[in-house]
Amino acid sequence: LDPDTMQLIASQLNETSFPQKHVILPEGSICNKVYFIVSGTARSYYIDASGVTVTWSFHFNNTQSLIRNVFVTDYRAFLTGRPSSIAIETLGEVRAIVITKEAVNYLTEKSLKYEIWMRKINEKAYVSMFDRAFSLLTMSATERYCKLVSDEPHLMQMFSNYYIASYLGIAPQSLSRIRTQH
């Protein structure tokens, strides 16, 4: 981005912070903000039909990660105005940059460079979420675990076994059993 576009974007941003275990976006609420995590960790999750909490995604800004510098939101809810189907919760203290839906719309109208930049970011996010959904639909629990260890081994140190198991769609006991076998 050129300096003028960066200045335009900066004029629409605010910094905020959240304590540990704070729900940034409750499930079922209207999503009209997007967050960029500067420091700290968070997760998106939902409650499945049997009442089990499933971690959909982890959120952080870490140079080790394949997925970084992405925005934290329920993008479907953000785009459609429909209630959020996920919740977003901080796992530690989080410092974030926030941008409102109104600001996103304003920037899109004012800057073609911003629009192109956002399209590229959204394309990366789409590919990431497609890969996540596809692995849940087509891979066994063991295959999902091996893929996680291969692609994002640092997640194993960043998040508890409970959250990792939830992310893989398995019980913590199953994660322990799979780890023992590999």
C-alpha positions in Angstrom: 0.0 0.0 0.0 1.2 3.5 -0.7 1.5 6.1 2.1 -1.7 7.9 1.2 -3.7 4.7 1.3 -2.1 3.6 4.6 -3.0 7.0 6.1 -6.6 6.7 4.8 -6.9 3.3 6.4 -5.2 4.4 9.7 -7.8 7.2 10.0 -10.5 4.6 10.2 -8.9 2.3 12.8 -9.0 2.2 16.6 -6.9 0.2 19.0 -8.6 -1.8 21.8 -7.7 -4.4 24.4 -9.6 -7.3 25.9 -8.9 -9.3 29.1 -8.5 -13.1 29.1 -11.7 -15.1 28.6 -13.6 -12.2 27.2 -16.2 -13.0 24.5 -15.6 -10.5 21.8 -18.4 -11.8 19.7 -21.2 -13.8 21.3 -22.9 -16.5 19.1 -26.2 -15.1 17.7 -25.1 -11.5 17.8 -24.8 -9.0 15.0 -21.3 -8.8 13.7 -20.3 -5.3 12.6 -16.6 -5.2 13.6 -13.4 -6.8 12.4 -10.4 -7.2 14.6 -6.7 -7.6 13.8 -4.8 -9.1 16.7 -1.6 -7.3 17.5 -0.8 -9.5 20.5 -2.5 -12.3 22.4 -4.6 -15.3 21.4 -8.2 -16.0 20.8 -10.4 -18.7 19.3 -13.6 -18.9 17.3 -16.0 -21.7 18.4 -19.5 -23.0 18.1 -21.7 -25.4 20.1 -22.6 -28.4 18.0 -26.0 -30.2 18.0 -25.0 -32.5 20.8 -23.9 -29.6 23.0 -20.1 -30.0 22.5 -18.0 -26.9 22.1 -15.9 -27.1 18.9 -13.0 -24.8 18.2 -13.4 -23.5 14.7 -10.2 -21.4 14.4 -7.4 -20.0 16.4 -6.5 -16.3 16.2 -3.1 -14.8 16.8 -0.4 -13.0 15.0 2.7 -15.2 14.9 5.4 -15.3 12.2 5.7 -19.1 12.5 2.1 -19.6 11.3 1.0 -20.4 7.8 -2.1 -18.3 8.6 -1.1 -14.8 9.9 -2.1 -11.2 9.6 -5.7 -12.2 9.0 -8.7 -10.5 10.5 -10.9 -12.0 13.3 -14.6 -11.9 12.7 -17.5 -14.1 11.6 -17.1 -12.9 8.1 -20.4 -14.5 6.9 -22.3 -12.6 9.6 -20.3 -9.5 8.8 -21.2 -9.6 5.1 -24.8 -10.7 5.5 -26.0 -8.9 8.6 -27.3 -12.2 9.9 -26.6 -13.3 13.5 -23.2 -14.8 14.1 -23.0 -18.6 14.1 -19.8 -18.6 16.0 -18.5 -17.0 19.2 -15.0 -15.4 19.5 -13.3 -15.6 22.9 -9.9 -14.3 24.0 -7.7 -17.0 25.5 -5.3 -14.5 27.0 -5.1 -10.7 27.1 -5.5 -9.4 23.6 -4.5 -6.1 22.0 -6.3 -5.6 18.7 -7.0 -3.0 16.0 -10.7 -2.7 15.3 -12.5 -1.5 12.2 -16.2 -1.1 11.9 -18.4 -2.2 9.0 -19.1 1.4 8.2 -15.3 2.1 8.0 -14.8 -0.9 5.7 -17.6 0.4 3.4 -16.1 3.9 3.5 -12.6 2.7 2.6 -13.9 0.5 -0.2 -15.7 3.4 -1.7 -12.7 5.8 -1.3 -9.8 3.6 -2.4 -9.4 1.1 -5.2 -6.0 0.1 -3.6 -7.7 -0.7 -0.3 -10.3 -2.8 -2.2 -7.6 -4.8 -4.0 -5.7 -5.3 -0.7 -8.8 -6.5 1.1 -9.6 -8.9 -1.8 -6.2 -10.5 -1.5 -6.6 -10.8 2.3 -10.0 -12.3 1.8 -8.7 -14.8 -0.8 -6.1 -16.1 1.7 -8.8 -16.4 4.4 -11.1 -18.2 2.0 -8.4 -20.8 1.1 -7.6 -21.3 4.8 -11.3 -21.9 5.7 -11.8 -24.1 2.7 -8.8 -26.2 3.7 -10.1 -26.4 7.3 -13.6 -27.5 6.2 -12.3 -29.9 3.6 -9.9 -31.6 6.1 -12.8 -32.0 8.6 -15.0 -33.6 5.9 -12.4 -35.9 4.3 -9.7 -36.8 6.8 -9.7 -39.2 9.7 -8.8 -37.8 13.1 -5.3 -39.2 12.9 -4.8 -37.6 9.5 -6.0 -34.3 10.8 -3.6 -34.6 13.7 -0.7 -35.4 11.4 -1.5 -32.5 9.1 -1.6 -30.1 12.1 1.7 -31.4 13.4 3.2 -31.1 9.9 1.8 -27.7 8.9 1.4 -25.9 12.2 3.5 -27.6 14.9 3.7 -24.4 17.0 0.0 -24.6 17.7 0.7 -27.6 19.9 2.7 -25.4 22.2 0.4 -22.4 22.0 -2.8 -24.0 22.9 -4.0 -26.5 25.5 -4.7 -30.1 24.6 -8.4 -29.4 25.2 -8.5 -26.7 22.5 -6.3 -28.7 20.1 -8.7 -31.7 20.5 -11.7 -29.5 20.0 -10.1 -28.0 16.9 -9.4 -31.5 15.5 -13.0 -32.5 16.2 -12.1 -35.2 18.7 -12.2 -35.8 22.5 -9.1 -35.0 24.5 -8.7 -38.7 25.3 -8.6 -39.5 21.6 -5.9 -36.8 21.1 -3.9 -38.5 23.8 -4.3 -41.9 22.2 -3.3 -40.5 18.7 -0.3 -38.8 20.2 0.8 -42.0 21.8 0.6 -43.8 18.5 2.6 -41.1 16.6 
